[in-house]
Amino acid sequence: MQRIILLVILLSNLNNSFSQKTVADLLKSGNEKQAAHQLKEAITDFSDALKLEPGNTDAYYFRANAYFGLKEFKPAINDYTECLKYKPNHIDALYNRANAYYETEEFEKAIDDFTATLKLDSTFADSYFDRGNTYYKIGKNKEAISDITHGLRLKPDNADGYYDRANAKFQLNAYNEAVSDYSKAIELSPNINDYYFNRAIAEFNLEMNAEGCRDLEKAKELGDSEAKDYQKEFCK
């Protein structure tokens, strides 16, 4: 009887050794779950990986991305920060933390991180675009225009870049230049209602009422809920 019990114990220990997941197993499993949008389950796997290896930068980075996907930006920032303690030049962690700071309206911190990514890679177009949008958020429209222009040199077919630069130009009352950029955005992506709506407002500021009314009609066709109210005011 004792031998049987001993054999059962030995087999049980053997099975446990086979079922014990490694850090690599947990990271692979977590990434598969993240790809399947099972973000909470992915976080559990990455957390388990960190229990086995507390300084694993990949686990911190992947878990941060999962938190970001759940719009839990504070824990995401904490994990990106932990990742960066071990790998201060992890450009993706810097970029993603910048976007998390943007979401929590910590705009100066976001700008610092976008700037850090550009020091590591001066061709990182998305950092120019996103830093430009962050400058726009805090009313630094000239800086916004400069950054977005840099981004457009690297990615000249980025419709949102022209749209965002147009918005910054609009804030500086440069309506003709704004119309030109809105038009380029529309040329690249002709089915975005915001592009037509904002171009219409710029056109009204230039007393181009007929053009503005046509743009409002197009914005309404594309589902803009405000266009009808503006039509009542400007297109009588």
C-alpha positions as CSV (number, residue, x, y, z in Angstrom):
1,M,0.0,0.0,0.0
2,Q,2.8,2.4,0.8
3,R,4.5,1.7,-2.5
4,I,1.2,2.5,-4.4
5,I,0.9,5.8,-2.4
6,L,4.5,6.6,-3.1
7,L,3.9,5.9,-6.8
8,V,0.8,8.1,-6.9
9,I,2.8,10.9,-5.2
10,L,5.6,10.5,-7.7
11,L,3.2,10.6,-10.6
12,S,1.4,13.6,-9.2
13,N,4.7,15.5,-8.9
14,L,5.6,14.5,-12.4
15,N,2.3,15.7,-13.8
16,N,2.7,19.0,-11.9
17,S,6.2,19.5,-13.5
18,F,4.7,19.0,-16.9
19,S,1.7,21.3,-16.2
20,Q,3.9,24.1,-14.7
21,K,3.8,26.9,-17.2
22,T,7.0,28.8,-18.0
23,V,7.3,32.6,-18.4
24,A,7.5,32.0,-22.2
25,D,4.4,29.8,-22.1
26,L,2.5,32.5,-20.2
27,L,3.7,35.3,-22.5
28,K,2.6,33.3,-25.5
29,S,-0.8,32.5,-24.0
30,G,-1.3,36.1,-23.0
31,N,-0.6,37.4,-26.4
32,E,-2.9,34.8,-28.0
33,K,-5.7,35.9,-25.6
34,Q,-4.9,39.6,-26.3
35,A,-5.2,38.9,-30.1
36,A,-8.6,37.3,-29.4
37,H,-9.6,40.4,-27.4
38,Q,-9.7,38.5,-24.2
39,L,-7.9,41.3,-22.4
40,K,-8.7,40.5,-18.8
41,E,-7.6,36.9,-19.3
42,A,-4.4,38.1,-21.0
43,I,-3.6,40.3,-18.0
44,T,-3.9,37.3,-15.7
45,D,-1.3,35.5,-17.8
46,F,1.1,38.4,-17.9
47,S,0.7,38.9,-14.1
48,D,1.5,35.2,-13.6
49,A,4.6,35.6,-15.7
50,L,5.7,38.5,-13.5
51,K,5.2,36.4,-10.4
52,L,7.8,33.9,-11.9
53,E,10.1,36.7,-13.2
54,P,9.4,40.0,-11.6
55,G,11.6,42.1,-13.9
56,N,10.4,40.7,-17.2
57,T,10.0,43.7,-19.5
58,D,7.9,41.9,-22.1
59,A,5.4,41.0,-19.4
60,Y,5.1,44.6,-18.2
61,Y,4.9,45.9,-21.8
62,F,2.2,43.4,-22.9
63,R,0.2,43.8,-19.8
64,A,0.3,47.6,-20.2
65,N,-1.0,47.2,-23.8
66,A,-3.9,45.0,-22.4
67,Y,-4.7,47.6,-19.8
68,F,-4.7,50.3,-22.5
69,G,-7.1,48.2,-24.6
70,L,-9.4,48.2,-21.6
71,K,-9.0,52.0,-21.3
72,E,-7.5,51.5,-17.9
73,F,-4.9,54.1,-18.6
74,K,-3.4,54.6,-15.1
75,P,-2.4,50.9,-14.7
76,A,-1.1,51.0,-18.3
77,I,1.1,54.0,-17.5
78,N,2.4,52.2,-14.4
79,D,3.4,49.1,-16.4
80,Y,5.0,51.1,-19.3
81,T,7.0,52.9,-16.6
82,E,8.1,49.6,-15.1
83,C,9.1,48.4,-18.5
84,L,11.1,51.6,-19.1
85,K,13.0,51.2,-15.9
86,Y,14.6,48.1,-17.3
87,K,14.7,49.3,-21.0
88,P,14.7,53.1,-21.1
89,N,15.0,53.1,-24.9
90,H,12.0,50.9,-25.5
91,I,10.5,53.1,-28.1
92,D,7.1,51.4,-28.3
93,A,6.7,51.7,-24.5
94,L,7.5,55.4,-24.7
95,Y,5.1,56.0,-27.5
96,N,2.3,54.0,-25.9
97,R,2.8,55.7,-22.6
98,A,2.6,59.1,-24.3
99,N,-0.8,58.1,-25.7
100,A,-1.9,56.9,-22.3
101,Y,-0.8,60.3,-20.8
102,Y,-2.8,62.0,-23.6
103,E,-5.9,60.0,-22.6
104,T,-5.5,61.0,-19.0
105,E,-5.0,64.6,-20.1
106,E,-1.4,64.8,-18.8
107,F,-0.4,66.6,-21.9
108,E,3.0,67.9,-20.9
109,K,4.1,64.3,-20.0
110,A,2.7,63.1,-23.3
111,I,4.8,65.7,-25.1
112,D,7.9,64.6,-23.2
113,D,7.4,61.0,-24.2
114,F,6.7,61.8,-27.8
115,T,9.8,63.9,-27.9
116,A,11.8,61.0,-26.4
117,T,10.6,58.7,-29.2
118,L,11.7,61.3,-31.8
119,K,15.2,61.5,-30.2
120,L,15.4,57.7,-30.7
121,D,14.0,57.8,-34.2
122,S,13.6,61.0,-36.0
123,T,11.5,59.3,-38.8
124,F,8.8,58.2,-36.4
125,A,5.9,59.9,-38.3
126,D,3.2,59.0,-35.8
127,S,5.0,60.7,-33.0
128,Y,5.1,63.9,-35.0
129,F,1.4,63.6,-35.7
130,D,0.5,62.8,-32.1
131,R,2.7,65.4,-30.5
132,G,1.2,67.9,-32.9
133,N,-2.3,66.9,-31.8
134,T,-1.2,67.2,-28.1
135,Y,0.2,70.7,-28.8
136,Y,-3.2,71.5,-30.4
137,K,-4.9,70.4,-27.2
138,I,-3.0,72.9,-25.1
139,G,-3.5,75.7,-27.6
140,K,0.0,75.7,-29.1
141,N,-1.2,75.8,-32.7
142,K,2.1,76.9,-34.3
143,E,3.9,74.0,-32.7
144,A,1.1,71.7,-33.8
145,I,1.3,72.9,-37.4
146,S,5.1,72.4,-37.4
147,D,4.9,68.9,-36.0
148,I,2.1,67.7,-38.3
149,T,4.0,69.2,-41.3
150,H,7.0,67.1,-40.3
151,G,4.7,64.0,-40.1
152,L,3.2,64.8,-43.6
153,R,6.7,64.9,-45.1
154,L,7.2,61.3,-43.9
155,K,3.6,60.2,-44.6
156,P,2.2,62.5,-47.3
157,D,-1.0,60.3,-47.8
158,N,-2.2,60.7,-44.2
159,A,-5.6,62.2,-44.5
160,D,-6.0,62.8,-40.7
161,G,-2.7,64.7,-40.8
162,Y,-4.1,67.3,-43.2
163,Y,-7.4,67.4,-41.3
164,D,-5.6,68.0,-38.0
165,R,-3.3,70.6,-39.5
166,A,-6.3,72.4,-41.0
167,N,-7.9,72.5,-37.5
168,A,-4.8,74.2,-36.1
169,K,-4.7,76.7,-39.0
170,F,-8.4,77.4,-38.4
171,Q,-7.6,78.3,-34.8
172,L,-5.0,80.9,-36.1
173,N,-7.8,82.3,-38.4
174,A,-5.8,81.1,-41.5
175,Y,-9.0,80.0,-43.2
176,N,-7.8,79.8,-46.7
177,E,-4.9,77.5,-45.7
178,A,-7.4,75.5,-43.6
179,V,-9.7,75.0,-46.5
180,S,-6.8,73.8,-48.6
181,D,-5.8,71.2,-46.0
182,Y,-9.4,70.1,-45.5
183,S,-9.7,69.7,-49.3
184,K,-6.6,67.5,-49.3
185,A,-7.9,65.4,-46.5
186,I,-11.2,65.0,-48.5
187,E,-9.3,64.0,-51.6
188,L,-7.5,61.3,-49.7
189,S,-10.5,60.1,-47.7
190,P,-13.8,61.3,-49.3
191,N,-16.2,59.7,-46.8
192,I,-15.4,61.3,-43.5
193,N,-18.2,63.7,-42.4
194,D,-16.0,65.8,-40.1
195,Y,-13.8,66.8,-43.0
196,Y,-16.7,68.3,-44.9
197,F,-18.3,69.9,-41.8
198,N,-15.1,71.7,-40.7
199,R,-14.4,72.8,-44.2
200,A,-17.9,74.3,-44.4
201,I,-17.2,76.3,-41.2
202,A,-14.0,77.6,-42.6
203,E,-15.8,78.5,-45.9
204,F,-18.4,80.4,-44.0
205,N,-15.7,82.4,-42.4
206,L,-14.5,83.3,-45.9
207,E,-18.0,84.2,-46.9
208,M,-18.0,81.2,-49.3
209,N,-21.6,80.4,-48.3
210,A,-22.6,78.3,-51.4
211,E,-19.5,76.1,-50.9
212,G,-20.1,75.8,-47.2
213,C,-23.8,74.8,-47.7
214,R,-22.7,72.1,-50.2
215,D,-20.2,70.8,-47.7
216,L,-22.9,70.8,-44.9
217,E,-25.2,68.8,-47.1
218,K,-22.4,66.2,-47.8
219,A,-21.6,66.1,-44.1
220,K,-25.3,65.4,-43.3
221,E,-25.4,62.7,-46.0
222,L,-22.5,61.0,-44.2
223,G,-24.3,61.1,-40.9
224,D,-23.2,64.3,-39.2
225,S,-25.9,65.1,-36.6
226,E,-25.0,68.8,-36.3
227,A,-25.0,69.7,-40.0
228,K,-28.8,70.2,-40.2
229,D,-28.8,72.8,-37.4
230,Y,-26.0,74.7,-39.2
231,Q,-27.9,74.5,-42.4
232,K,-30.8,76.3,-40.8
233,E,-28.5,79.1,-39.7
234,F,-26.3,79.5,-42.8
235,C,-28.3,78.0,-45.7
236,K,-31.7,79.7,-45.6
